[in-house]
């Protein structure tokens, strides 16, 4: 659990830092960020230690957990301020609980109510933040990112637990390579080549996000996920949200754009979303 808490503190600053990459294509950013993270772990890669089936599994998990997640998550910044990107990542635990229950072939209709409550929370926030279209596109992109990241965590946990002889550092390169390839395909299909010239400062940001936030962060997170129960994993996914929102609002200066009415609606919406998470956890244990 200490690994998960440490990463939550590390990632709290990443949401606001991402705002420094304005003007760059989102799929390009995802590809470069994951590519840098892969290069950091390439020296630890033990190709011969893993069977072909294991490699394919890791590539697939990485493509989902990192590739799909990053392409959607980074694109969401085009439609949402970073503090709302952070807030809407709070729904990841709900998808973890839902996926875990589906694997166990159990279903609680109250989980549908949880999802509805979380959307209601987003709707409350929407009326003070942005035009309808852009807001809901950003919200939808974050849900794709949440689902991909949440299910990816469970899949890696299921893959790693029966293989204690494989170190997390030895599997990390395969996961990141799968994510980088998926992001690269996304750039080839949908990317804008005219937005692939980072400034010197943006290169520094990309190297930090790739090597530290993505490389070291994902390594610690998956290591913690493999050692934790689904309930603890879901709970720790929430730890970063209040930290990230506070950093984005008060350190990166987004608080200056928010009125008292907006703060009230943001608070009410956040309470509804957190209530949905608590309801979902209670329903999964009943």
Secondary structure, DSSP 4 states (H G I P E B T S, - for coil): -HHHHHHHHHHTTHHHHGGGGTTS-HHHHHHHHHHHHHHHHHTT--GGGS-HHHHHHHHHHHIIIIIIHHHHHHHHTTTS-HHHHHHHGGGHHHHHHHHHHHHTT---THHHHHHHHHHHHHHHHHTTTS-HHHHHHHHHHHHHHHHHHHHHHHHHHHHHHT-TTS-HHHHHHHHHHHHHHHHHHHHHHH--GGG----HHHHHHHHHIIIIIIIIHHHHHHHHHHHS-HHHHHHHHHHHHHHHHHIIIIISSGGGG--HHHHHHHHHHHHHHHHHHHHHHHHHH-
